[in-house]
Amino acid sequence: MHHSVFQALPLGSIKPLAWLKDQLRIQADGLTGHLEEHWPDVGPDNGWLGGKGESWERGPYYLDGLIPLAYLLEDERLISKAERWIEWALASQKENGLFGPERIVTVNNDIDKRFDWWHYMIMLKVMTQYEEATGDARVIPFMTGFFRFVSEHIQANPLRDWAQARGADMLLSLHWLHRRTGDEFLLELAEEVASQTMDWSGILYDFPFWRKVEQWDHRTHVVNVAMGIKTPGVLYEITGDSRHREAVQRGIRSLMTYHGQAHGLFSGDEWLSGTHPSQGVELCAVVEYMFTMEQLVRIFGDGAYGDMLEKTAFNALPAAIAADWNSHQYDQQVNQILCNVAERDWSNGDDANLFGLEPNFGCCTANMHQGWPKFVSHLWMGDGSGGLAAVSYAPCRVNARVGEGVRAELTVSGDYPFRDTISIEVKMERPETFAIRLRIPQWCAAPVLQVNGKEVEITATSGYAAIRREWRDGDQIRLHLPMIPQMHSRGSHAASIERGPLLFALPVGENWQLHLKRERFHDWEVYPATPWKYGLQEGAGFEVKLSVMPAQPFKAADAPVRLLTKGRLVRNWRMAGNNADAPPLNPDVNGSPLEPLELVPYGSAKLRIAEFPLVPLRDYP
C-alpha cells in the first residue's frame, strides 16, 4: 500500500506570509468570511446545521475552504463559524455510523432523493483537515464508524452519477485514515470504492474526446475531468501500477492538445470546449485542478505537477475572483473583452461570466474558497526520508520534524512569482542531516543556487534538486530562477506571453456596471473602456518593469511586474457571439501606428487579451 513519494504535512504546519497571507486575509474579509450572512444556501437554515434548506454539497464545499482558511489565519471569528458545522456533523452520527442531514435537499432538484455518497466525500475531506489542525480525538472514531457503514451498504447502494465520477475523493480519506489506524477493512473498502469509480485511467490513457463537446456526459464535464485526473494517481498509490502513472501524463497531454488554454487549464463551460480563447473555464474546475495537482505532486514526487499547480494558482484562480473578493465569475475567458448577460457558445447560462454572488449556478460560490488555503497547506511536503520538498516558492513559514525527529523551521521570502529570487532561512533546534529538495521549474533554463553564500551545483531529477547536508541553525539558501519573458504559439498561431509561472495579458479598461444590488455582494457587468484588438509586433521584445509589491498584486492598476512591448490595432479582429473572435491569422494593421503596450499578470486583469495575433515584420505604409 501507499506508493507515494512525498507526504503531505498536517494542516497548520505551513503558514502563509507576505502577499500570500494578504490573499487569505482579503478572502476572509470578503466572500469566504461573510458568505453565510448573505447567502441562504450556506446560512443558518442549511441542512448541515440542522435546518430545512440545502443539504447536499454546498455546506460541505464551503467548509472545505473555510476550515483551512480559519486555521491558517488563526482567525477566532472564522474558527467559531467553522466549528458550528463540525459540532453539528459530529453530533449527527447514528449508531450505524451514518451522519449528516436526514434527507437530501438540493437547489435545483437535480438528483433524485434516494441515496447519494458524494456530499459525504466532501465532508470527509473537511474532517481530515479539521483533525490535522486541531487534533480533535473524536474525528478518527467518527470516520471509522462511517466507513464501517459504507462497507456494509456500498454494494447495495453503489456509487452513481457525481459520486461515481469522483470516487477518488473518498479514496483519499480512506488512505488518510488507514495511515493513522492501520485498520485492514479500510483497504478492502478502498478496493470496492475503486472498482465502483469511473475508469479514469482508461479514459485518460487513450483520451477519446477531441472536439468541443455538445452534449451532457459525466466524462466530459470539466469539473469531473479536473477531479478525475487525480484518480489514476490515487490508484497508483494503492497498486504501484505504472499504467496509472502513464494515464495521468497521457491524459493531461491530450486535454491540453485538444482543449488547452493559455492559463494552464483546459476549457469547460461547462463541458470540454476546445482551444478557442473565448471559450470559458469554470471556477470549480480551477480549484479542483489545483487540488488534483497537489495530490499528484505528493504521490509521484514529480516537479512537473508543481509547475502545473503554480500556473493554475497564479493565473486562472485570481482571474475569476474580483480583487476585493466580493464577487466572482462562474466562467472566465482567456480573451475576455465583455462580461455581460448575453448568449455565448456555452452550455452555461447567459450570466455565467458576470462578476457576482452566484452567477449561473451556486456550486462555485460554495467551492471557490478552497483554492488559496489548500495551496498554502501543500507548499512544502515531507520527502519520505526525513527531508522536505518545495512544491512552490510562494512566501511561507514551514514547521516540521526532519531527520530523526529534530524540529526545523524554514522561512521562504522573496515575493515569488512576482520576483525571481527566493530566500530560505533555516532554523534548527540542533544540527541534523537531511535533504531539502528544491523544485526547478521546467521554464527555468539557468537556475543559480547558493547555500550560505557559496554556489552549489544543481542536478535535477524529476524536477527536483536535492541538497543533502548537515543543516544548522541560521543556514541560508538563495535560489535565483531567472524569469525570461517567453512567447508561446498556440492554436491558430496566436501568441501568449509568459514570464516564469505568470501568464501576461493586455489589460482592457474596465467599466463596472451594477447589474443587481444586494446588501453586500452585488452582481456586476464589466464593459470595455479602452480598445482591445491589439496584435503584438513581432520582434518588439519585452522589457520587464518592476514596481513595489502591493497588498493585492492581482489588480491591474497595482501590478508589481509589467512587460513593456509594442503592438498595433488589428482592423479585421472582430467580435463573434458577444466574444472576441479567434485572433486573425493574417492581421490587417494597415494605417495602425506602432504603439507601446503594457502587459500585466493575467490574473490581475478582469478584461484582457492574453492570446494575441502576431503582426509580422514588414514595411507598413
Secondary structure, DSSP 4 states (H G I P E B T S, - for coil): ----SSEEPPTTSEEE-HHHHHHHHHHHHTHHHHHHHH-GGGSTT-GGGT-SS--SSHHHHHHHHHHHHHHHHT-HHHHHHHHHHHHHHHHT--TTS--S-SS---SS--S-SS--SHHHHHHHHHHHHHHHHH--TTHHHHHHHHHHHHHHHTTTS---HHHHHTHHHHHHHHHHHHHHH--HHHHHHHHHHHHHS--HHHHHHT----S---S--TTTBHHHHHHHTHHHHHHHHHH--HHHHHHHHHHHHHHHHHHB-TTSSB-BSSB---S-TTSEEEHHHHHHHHHHHHHHHHHH--HHHHHHHHHIIIIIHHHTB-TTSS-B-SEEESSB--BSS---SSSS-TTTTSBBSSSS-THHHHHGGGHHHHHHHTSEEE-SSS-EEES--SSEEEEEEETTTEEEEEEEES-TTTSSEEEEEEEESS-EEEEEEEE--TT-SS-EEEETTEEE---EETTEEEEEEEE-TT-EEEEE-----EEEE-GGG-EEEEETTEEEEEEPPEEEEEEE--SS--EEEEEE-S---EEEETT---EEEE-PPPS-SSSGGG-SEEEEEEEEE-TT--EETTEEPPPPSS---TTPPPEEEEEEEGGG-SSEE-SB-EE------
